[in-house]
Amino acid sequence: MRKQKRQKFSEIKAGLDDAESLIRKMDLEARSLQPNVKAVLLAKLREYKSDLNNLKSEHQRLASANSNQAARDDLLESGMADAMSVSVNQRGRLMMSTERLNESSDRIKESRRTMLETEELGVSILQDLHQQRQSLLHANDTLHGVDDNISKSKKILTNMSRRMSRNKWIISSIIVVLVVAIALILYFKLSK
């Protein structure tokens, strides 16, 4: 029974250490994200840290109570009292301690599951941000292409406008020359 308790305490301690390590990793990851996402994730992480600290203090309290109980059990086993004379109250406390340990273990597992879900959410958000970045880069390239086409069209229209103006001047000049020529021909014909 005592070995099982020690083993449970060791498992819970290892779980608490793992949870603390995961929270640190998630904290580092969350700090590298966009400000609006980072604020939400850091608030969640503060809750997780608070829960973890509560679980640690509960574990330490139970561990110290268990060590006191173990010392008491050793005294009882060494002949100071008979093993059968353990009071119902002590058994009740032991059962309560075991139940608390089990509850703490369950809470640690739940916290770990929540941290993994949060990590998956962070990865998903990063993938979405990457896709949005690619879309923006593609749109930027397309805009540059459209801008180049507009510049070419503007040059073509400017050249066409110049040619039209030049053609108008040439046609006007030809008309003026023809009118002058007709006027001269009429003048010479009528004056003879």
Beta strands, then each sheet from edge to edge (+ up, - down):
end
